[in-house]
């Protein structure tokens, strides 16, 4: 499993916005410069994140964008879903989708909802505020040990 570049960039951009929140009006160009995200992509993300209700835009002198709610109230899941839509690990988890050739005989299909919920729940537990602090503090903030661990699905590809 891998996030799209756009979803990854959205998380990076929102994290930068959270770190700057309140200090100066934020603009897509400023966020692009701070993050290294290409300007047109940053503008596209700012527009999409505003449409999704994660950023609020104001016009005029002193205008720009700001977080729509506190960083602690915005999750990684919120950001990913703003860019990619609902998190669905397989097509059979997506509401109303019936495009799997194994749908009638699959013994695993009834369980994908549980797996999908666990992944979405894990992403929902990580707040934008957590991503805006130093990495050692972030790990402690979400209750993870500071020692690296092997991936659960070593050797799996997406």
N, C-alpha and C positions, 0 to 999 in steps of 0.2 A: 504494500500500500504506500502510496506517495501522494502528497498534496500537489496540486497544480502550482506552477510558478506564481500565478495570479493570487491564489489563496495564501501562499507563503509570503509574497510581497505585501498582501493586505495585513497580515499579522505583524510584519516588520514595520509597516507604515503606522499602524495603530499604536504599536509600542512606542515609536518615536513621538507620536502625538501625545501619548500619556505622559511621557517624560517632560514634554514642553508645556503641558496643560497649564494655562493661566498666566504664563510668563510673557508671551507675546502672541499676537494673532498669527495663526498658522495658515499657510498657503500651500497648495500642492507643490509649487516650485521649491519652496523651502524644505518641505518634507522629502522631496526627490533629492535635493542636494545633501541633506543630512543622512539619508539612507543609501544612496547610490542607486535607487530605483529610477529608471528612465522617466523623464518628465511627462511624456504623454501617458505612460502607464500609471504614474502617480495621480495624474488628473483623472483618469478613468476610475481608479480606485476610490479617490476622494468622492467623486460623484456617486458611485455605487454604494459606498458606505454611508453617505448622507441619505440616499434613497432608502436604505435599509434601516435608518434610524439610529445608526451608531455614531454618526457625526452630525453636527448642526452647522449649517453655513449661514453667514450673515454678510450682507453686501455693504458697500460704502467704505468711507475712510475708516480705518480701524477694523474693517471686516476680515473675514477669513473663516476658518473652521475651528470647531472645538469638539471635544467629546460630548455626546448627547447625555451621558450619565457618568457617574464616577467610574474610574478604571476598575475598581473592585467589583463593579456590577456588570462588567462586560467580560464575557468568557471567550476563550479561543474558539469554542463551538459556535458562538454568535458570529464571530468574524468569518469563519470558514463558511458557514451557511449563508452569510450575506453575499459571498462571492460565488459559491458553488451550488447553493440550494441545499435542501435537506441532506444530512449525512446518511448515506445508504451504501453499505459495503458491497452489497450485491443487488442486482436489479429486482430480485424477488422481495426485497425489503422495502423498496420504494412503493408508495401507495398507488394502487391502480395499475401497476406494471405486471404484465403477463407475457413476457417475451422470452422466457427461458424454455428451451426444448425439453428440459427434465422436469418441468413443473408438476406434471401429473404423477410422477413416480419417485420424486426426490424425498429421501428420508431425513435429510438435513434441513431442508427449507423451513420447517416449522420452528427451528432453533435459531435461524439467522437473526430474527428479531431480538433475541436475548443478547447475542454477540454484538449486534449493531448498537443496542442500547448501552451496553457496557463501554464500547468505544466512545460513543457520543457523551455518555456520563463522565468519562475520564476527561474528555476535552472541555466539558462544561465546568469541571471543578477547577480548571486553571484560569485564573482571572488575568486580565490585562495588567492589573497592578502587580501581579507576581512576575510578569514578563518585563516589567519596567525597573526591576531591582537587579543587583549584582547576582550572577549565577549561583554562588554558594548560598546566598540568602533565599533565592527563588526555590532551590531544592528543599530547603528547610521549611519554607512557607507552604509547600504542598505535601510535606510529610515524607519525602523520599530521602533515603540514605545518600550520602555524598560519594559512595563508591560506585564505580561503573558496574553494570551488570550486562550479561549477554542477552541479546534479543530473544524473546520467547519463541520465535519461529526462525531460528538460525538456518540460513541457507534458503529461506523462502524468498521468492521474488514477486514483484507486483506487475 
